Amino acid sequence: MSEYPAGGPPPQIPATRAPSPQPKPATTLRQRLAELRGPAVAPHPLDARALAALAANPGCKRRALLDGAGVDKAVLATALGSPAAFGQSQFAFVRGNAFEAKVKADGGTELLRLLVERLGGDADAPATAAVPDLTAAGPEGRAARTALALREATEAGGWALLDHPMLALEVAGSPAYLEPDAVVVHPDGTWTVVEIKSFPMIDSSADAAKVGAAARQSAVYVLALERIAAKTEGAEVAHRVLLVCPKDFSNLPTASVVDVRKQRAVTSRQLTRLTRVEDIAAALPEGTTFDPGCSPEELGTAVEAVPAAYAPECLAACELAFHCRSKARAEGAVESLGRSVRGELGGLTTVAGVLAAAAGKEGDPADPTVAALRRAAALRAEALAGVEGGVPCR
């Protein structure tokens, strides 16, 4: 007699399997950056000045990470006991605003005259130009309104002056809102960035460092405009920007054309690096945070966990420069003497190592840098011996 009931064998009951573990959701870049700056801390917005300063020192991972995470470096520097001691004076701010208003008066007539004079060849300056209204709610609304105004002006085929347009540029996965002084749309569809500065042009030339900073800042605007031009038929962003400054020691405006192709390429590469700040963040110890609510000791440990590339030029561009300088001096790093000195010394990275190599205590004599240091030390000793012995130096 069969052991199975009528109807055949019983149905097979599948073996119970343990549920497979669900993969842990990956932390997005935005979440990781929020953890770094502090969960309750709003991201510090990036502007063109910050992006230009970042591009000027592309080897500094510390600044790349802090700017990418939206950390307020001024607050961080104050918490570390090294507050930033620079900034624009109120007098310079008022003077700059007054000069900009003078340049843009009467619908930008003088500004357009300078632009055509420097860039227009034999063309005559336009008597009038369209000045679209760019007001909107919030930076997102203003950026959208600016993009629409640029497209409309390009389609119209005339001159247009956009006064303080709002541009958006994605930085480390988040939008950065930028506000150039002006953008001029030409009848042929060319868009030209105008940067107005209050430092003087004396005999048609200005301070090279200030012009370089203005060029890097303008390059950021060019990059942001290129994103809009790529979606606008007939539009092209000029890589030559118009720099307007006071003439000599007067308040009369004059202008110069600055080619920013080099600065644009550097800034573009640096922004590409910023989109990979997760690689820098991944190398940090677990629990690292730059939350201003932490103790100075914890913040100091977090800051030192990220490599920096200090140079004296940082003092005019980075809020953490004084902290980095004190650390570089304490370690005897040759970077504190300047990038040119650092480049000349090759593999010698500390002042103590340089002095030891010059004295013949360390270093390979076959190394050209060591040989040059020892030769310089010998010449110095010879000169000092001649002075002490009463023999005049020749």
HELIX and SHEET records of a PDB file:
HELIX    1   1 LEU A   29  ARG A   37  1                                   9    
HELIX    2   2 ALA A   48  ALA A   56  1                                   9    
HELIX    3   3 LYS A   61  ALA A   69  1                                   9    
HELIX    4   4 LYS A   73  ALA A   79  1                                   7    
HELIX    5   5 GLN A   90  VAL A  103  1                                  14    
HELIX    6   6 ALA A  105  LEU A  119  1                                  15    
HELIX    7   7 GLY A  138  ALA A  156  1                                  19    
HELIX    8   8 ALA A  208  ALA A  229  1                                  22    
HELIX    9   9 ARG A  261  LEU A  274  1                                  14    
HELIX   10  10 VAL A  277  ALA A  282  1                                   6    
HELIX   11  11 PRO A  296  GLU A  304  1                                   9    
HELIX   12  12 PRO A  312  ALA A  316  5                                   5    
HELIX   13  13 ALA A  321  GLU A  331  1                                  11    
HELIX   14  14 VAL A  334  LEU A  337  5                                   4    
HELIX   15  15 ARG A  339  GLU A  344  1                                   6    
HELIX   16  16 VAL A  351  ALA A  358  1                                   8    
HELIX   17  17 PRO A  368  GLU A  388  1                                  21    
SHEET    1   A 4 ALA A 160  ASP A 163  0                                        
SHEET    2   A 4 ALA A 182  VAL A 185 -1                                        
SHEET    3   A 4 THR A 190  ILE A 196 -1                                        
SHEET    4   A 4 GLU A 236  VAL A 237  1                                        
SHEET    1   B 5 ALA A 160  ASP A 163  0                                        
SHEET    2   B 5 ALA A 182  VAL A 185 -1                                        
SHEET    3   B 5 THR A 190  ILE A 196 -1                                        
SHEET    4   B 5 ARG A 240  PRO A 246  1                                        
SHEET    5   B 5 PRO A 253  ASP A 259 -1                                        
SHEET    1   C 2 LEU A 167  VAL A 171  0                                        
SHEET    2   C 2 SER A 174  LEU A 178 -1                                        
END                                                                             
